[in-house]
Amino acid sequence: MGGFREAKRVHDVAQKAGIPVWCGGMLEAGIGRAHNIALSTLPNFTLPGDVSASKRYWKRDIICPSVETTVRGTIEIRDEPGFGYAIDHDFLRTVTLREVTVGEDSIG
């Protein structure tokens, strides 16, 4: 869809037209997966989505806690600030191959 803002705009347009929507996500790491979960809480997301548990694709995710599904196949919404999960910075450092800092001095 082109990002979270565009996905919300599509949701709103579809809702006004009476068209139900769903949220799909497959190989996102936890940050993207958490945003899909948040997006899916909007009122017009009435069709079953395919957002899955972290362990379906990752041995270890880069968020804490990992996204898990209930025995009913649903995902419980977290009541934490931001996107609901913490980034596991320690683990992320162990899988980082290169780090680049972009700032005003590097734009040009």
C-alpha angles and dihedrals in degrees: 000000000000101000141318096298093051092046090053090049090053089048091053094047092048092047092053089050092048093246115139118223138202134205120231129190133161124162101019119133115236097280093059092039091054091051090051089053091051092047090051090061092070111111099249095055092100100138118084112265130208101234105139142190119285092243092063089075107010135055086206126006126216093240133071123256103023117237110262134184125229122236086266091058095251130123118232115230114241120227097213128121121268114007092343102254137076121238111243095228094175092056092041090057091054092056097040113113098181137003125204125184115210119199142146092286092057096049115088 
